[in-house]
């Protein structure tokens, strides 16, 4: 089989939740460039339209669908629209999520001071909306068809909890565990479930933590770089290759329950 055909996604429908963000957007673009028809799911119509325009400008096919990933009925309505407009979902990428300052441990706020409702909001975003409900809604359709690839986005903090972001870390650790459970349960139905663990990628939600107003790395960023063997941050486009690989049945049809680390070696570093 020619190498190029291994990663061909022509006529596949890829649903990317969180494609309005930088990392999810780069994955959506990569899937489209491999031939997939991309459903951009999110709550921000303006950002969704911009992502669709970017994909179309690159020669790809995409459409925006308004949906709240933490609301099952909203996801079910979006699935029906996607199936009508693009076709049934072959590939699901769950890239929604993020840390909330309300659940960040700081010198002013200790772990024990974080309010339970704030913890639950964090889990609702990163676990419930970031994997659980989308897997239920789109995974059910994949099971009935006997084929599909689900890619959940984890985090290096899911493997080793980072300082300050304990709620985010624990939610992402749950995403890893859930993904392995589904991989085992759904293998017999032809549905593969894998995760991608990104390292540190500057994006809107963390740029102020990584760079000061002059664009220089903050002390936290310097600590991250010192722990990353490649001594640099990742670029959003560098996640696309792993996603295309896991999405393409020809290339990764015997891979499920696996986590691919795109972290510059961060999790390989000890001392």
C-alpha positions as CSV (number, residue, x, y, z in Angstrom):
1,X,0.0,0.0,0.0
2,X,1.5,3.4,-1.0
3,X,2.5,5.5,2.0
4,X,0.2,8.4,1.0
5,X,-2.9,6.1,1.0
6,X,-2.2,5.1,4.6
7,X,-3.2,8.5,5.9
8,X,-6.0,9.2,3.4
9,X,-9.3,10.3,5.0
10,X,-11.3,11.0,1.8
11,X,-15.0,10.7,2.3
12,X,-14.6,10.4,6.1
13,X,-16.6,12.7,8.4
14,X,-14.6,14.1,11.3
15,X,-16.3,15.8,14.2
16,X,-13.9,18.0,16.1
17,X,-15.3,19.5,19.3
18,X,-13.1,22.4,20.4
19,X,-12.1,23.2,16.8
20,X,-12.6,26.9,17.5
21,X,-9.6,26.8,19.7
22,X,-6.0,26.9,18.5
23,X,-5.1,23.2,19.2
24,X,-8.4,21.8,18.1
25,X,-8.3,24.1,15.1
26,X,-4.9,22.8,14.0
27,X,-6.2,19.2,14.3
28,X,-9.3,20.0,12.3
29,X,-7.2,21.6,9.6
30,X,-4.9,18.6,9.4
31,X,-7.8,16.2,9.1
32,X,-9.4,18.3,6.4
33,X,-6.1,18.4,4.5
34,X,-6.0,14.6,4.6
35,X,-9.4,14.6,2.9
36,X,-11.9,14.4,5.7
37,X,-15.1,16.5,5.8
38,X,-14.9,18.3,9.1
39,X,-17.7,19.3,11.4
40,X,-16.6,22.1,13.6
41,X,-18.5,22.0,16.8
42,X,-18.6,24.8,19.4
43,X,-20.6,27.6,20.9
44,X,-18.9,30.6,19.3
45,X,-20.4,31.0,15.8
46,X,-17.9,33.7,14.8
47,X,-14.9,31.6,15.7
48,X,-16.5,28.6,14.1
49,X,-17.1,30.5,10.8
50,X,-13.5,31.7,10.9
51,X,-12.3,28.1,11.3
52,X,-14.5,26.9,8.4
53,X,-13.1,29.7,6.2
54,X,-9.6,28.7,7.0
55,X,-10.2,25.1,6.2
56,X,-12.0,25.9,2.9
57,X,-9.2,28.3,2.0
58,X,-6.8,25.3,2.2
59,X,-9.0,23.3,-0.1
60,X,-10.8,21.4,2.5
61,X,-14.5,20.8,3.3
62,X,-16.0,22.0,6.6
63,X,-19.2,23.3,8.3
64,X,-19.9,24.8,11.7
65,X,-22.5,23.3,14.0
66,X,-23.5,25.1,17.2
67,X,-23.4,22.7,20.2
68,X,-22.8,22.6,23.9
69,X,-20.5,19.6,24.7
70,X,-21.8,19.5,28.3
71,X,-25.4,19.1,27.1
72,X,-26.4,15.7,25.8
73,X,-29.5,16.9,24.0
74,X,-27.4,19.6,22.3
75,X,-24.9,17.1,21.1
76,X,-27.7,14.8,19.8
77,X,-29.2,17.6,17.9
78,X,-25.9,18.5,16.4
79,X,-25.2,14.8,15.4
80,X,-28.5,14.7,13.5
81,X,-27.6,17.9,11.6
82,X,-24.1,16.5,10.8
83,X,-25.5,13.2,9.5
84,X,-28.0,15.1,7.3
85,X,-25.4,17.6,5.9
86,X,-22.1,15.7,5.9
87,X,-22.9,12.1,6.7
88,X,-22.4,9.8,9.7
89,X,-19.4,10.5,12.0
90,X,-16.3,8.3,11.3
91,X,-13.9,10.3,13.4
92,X,-14.5,12.1,16.7
93,X,-11.9,14.4,18.3
94,X,-12.6,15.7,21.7
95,X,-10.4,18.8,22.1
96,X,-12.6,21.0,24.3
97,X,-11.4,21.9,27.7
98,X,-9.1,24.3,29.7
99,X,-8.1,25.3,33.2
100,X,-10.2,27.7,35.2
101,X,-8.5,30.3,37.5
102,X,-11.1,29.5,40.2
103,X,-9.6,26.1,40.7
104,X,-6.0,27.1,40.4
105,X,-3.9,26.8,43.5
106,X,-2.0,30.0,44.2
107,X,-0.3,31.7,47.2
108,X,-3.6,33.3,47.8
109,X,-5.8,30.2,47.4
110,X,-4.8,26.8,48.9
111,X,-6.1,23.5,47.7
112,X,-8.6,23.3,50.6
113,X,-10.0,26.7,49.7
114,X,-11.3,25.7,46.3
115,X,-15.1,25.5,46.4
116,X,-16.8,22.3,45.4
117,X,-19.1,23.9,42.8
118,X,-15.9,25.3,41.0
119,X,-14.4,21.8,41.0
120,X,-17.5,20.4,39.5
121,X,-17.6,23.1,36.8
122,X,-14.0,22.1,35.9
123,X,-15.0,18.4,35.7
124,X,-18.1,19.3,33.7
125,X,-15.9,21.1,31.1
126,X,-12.9,18.8,30.9
127,X,-14.4,15.4,31.6
128,X,-18.1,15.5,30.9
129,X,-18.0,17.8,27.9
130,X,-14.4,17.0,27.1
131,X,-15.0,13.3,26.6
132,X,-17.8,11.6,28.4
133,X,-21.0,13.0,26.7
134,X,-19.5,13.3,23.2
135,X,-18.3,9.6,23.4
136,X,-21.8,8.6,24.4
137,X,-23.6,10.5,21.7
138,X,-21.2,9.9,18.7
139,X,-19.8,6.6,20.0
140,X,-23.3,5.1,20.0
141,X,-23.7,5.8,16.3
142,X,-20.2,4.4,15.6
143,X,-21.0,1.2,17.4
144,X,-24.1,0.7,15.4
145,X,-22.1,1.1,12.2
146,X,-19.2,-1.1,13.4
147,X,-16.4,1.3,12.7
148,X,-15.0,4.5,14.1
149,X,-12.0,6.3,15.6
150,X,-12.3,8.4,18.8
151,X,-9.4,10.6,19.8
152,X,-9.6,12.2,23.2
153,X,-7.1,15.0,24.1
154,X,-5.4,14.4,27.4
155,X,-2.5,16.4,29.0
156,X,0.9,15.8,30.4
157,X,-0.7,16.8,33.7
158,X,-2.9,13.7,33.5
159,X,0.3,11.6,33.9
160,X,2.1,13.7,36.5
161,X,0.1,16.4,38.3
162,X,1.5,19.9,37.6
163,X,1.7,22.5,40.3
164,X,-1.3,24.8,40.7
165,X,-3.6,23.1,38.2
166,X,-4.7,20.2,40.3
167,X,-8.4,20.2,39.2
168,X,-7.5,20.3,35.6
169,X,-4.9,17.5,36.1
170,X,-7.3,15.2,37.9
171,X,-10.0,15.8,35.2
172,X,-7.6,14.9,32.4
173,X,-6.4,11.9,34.3
174,X,-10.0,10.7,34.3
175,X,-10.1,11.3,30.5
176,X,-7.2,8.9,30.1
177,X,-8.8,6.3,32.3
178,X,-12.2,6.6,30.5
179,X,-10.5,6.3,27.1
180,X,-8.8,3.0,28.1
181,X,-12.1,1.7,29.4
182,X,-13.9,2.5,26.2
183,X,-11.1,1.1,24.1
184,X,-11.6,-2.2,25.9
185,X,-15.4,-2.1,25.7
186,X,-15.8,-1.0,22.2
187,X,-13.0,-2.9,20.4
188,X,-15.5,-5.7,19.6
189,X,-17.7,-3.1,17.9
190,X,-15.0,-1.9,15.6
191,X,-14.6,1.5,17.5
192,X,-11.0,2.5,18.4
193,X,-10.5,4.9,21.3
194,X,-7.1,6.5,21.8
195,X,-5.7,9.7,23.4
196,X,-3.1,12.3,22.4
197,X,-1.2,13.9,25.3
198,X,0.0,17.4,24.2
199,X,3.0,19.0,26.0
200,X,3.1,22.7,26.2
201,X,1.7,24.6,23.3
202,X,1.2,28.4,23.6
203,X,-2.5,29.2,23.1
204,X,-4.9,31.9,24.1
205,X,-5.7,30.3,27.5
206,X,-2.1,30.0,28.7
207,X,-0.1,32.6,26.8
208,X,-0.1,35.1,29.7
209,X,1.3,32.4,32.0
210,X,4.1,31.6,29.6
211,X,5.2,35.0,28.4
212,X,5.4,38.5,29.9
213,X,4.3,41.7,28.2
214,X,7.6,41.9,26.4
215,X,7.2,38.4,25.0
216,X,9.9,36.9,27.2
217,X,9.4,33.5,28.9
218,X,8.0,33.8,32.5
219,X,9.7,31.9,35.3
220,X,7.1,29.1,34.9
221,X,7.8,28.9,31.2
222,X,11.5,28.7,31.9
223,X,10.9,25.8,34.3
224,X,8.8,24.1,31.6
225,X,11.5,24.5,29.0
226,X,14.1,23.2,31.4
227,X,12.1,20.1,31.8
228,X,11.5,19.6,28.1
229,X,14.4,17.8,26.4
230,X,13.7,19.6,23.1
231,X,13.9,22.9,24.9
232,X,11.0,24.6,23.1
233,X,7.3,24.8,23.1
234,X,5.2,22.9,20.6
235,X,3.5,24.4,17.6
236,X,-0.2,23.6,17.2
237,X,0.3,22.1,13.7
238,X,2.5,19.5,15.3
239,X,-0.5,17.8,16.8
240,X,-2.2,17.2,13.5
241,X,0.1,14.4,12.4
242,X,-0.7,12.3,15.4
243,X,-4.5,12.9,14.9
244,X,-4.4,12.0,11.3
245,X,-2.5,8.8,12.1
246,X,-5.0,7.7,14.8
247,X,-7.9,8.7,12.5
248,X,-6.7,6.7,9.5
249,X,-7.9,3.1,9.8
250,X,-5.3,2.0,7.2
251,X,-2.5,3.4,9.3
252,X,-3.6,2.6,12.8
253,X,-6.4,0.0,12.5
254,X,-4.8,-2.3,15.2
255,X,-4.2,0.6,17.7
256,X,-6.7,1.2,20.5
257,X,-6.3,2.2,24.2
258,X,-3.0,3.9,23.3
259,X,-1.8,7.4,24.3
260,X,0.5,9.3,21.9
261,X,2.6,11.9,23.7
262,X,3.4,15.0,21.6
263,X,5.4,16.7,24.3
264,X,9.0,17.3,23.2
265,X,10.0,14.6,25.7
266,X,8.5,16.3,28.8
267,X,7.3,13.1,30.3
268,X,10.6,11.4,29.6
269,X,12.6,13.9,31.7
270,X,13.5,13.1,35.4
271,X,16.7,14.8,36.5
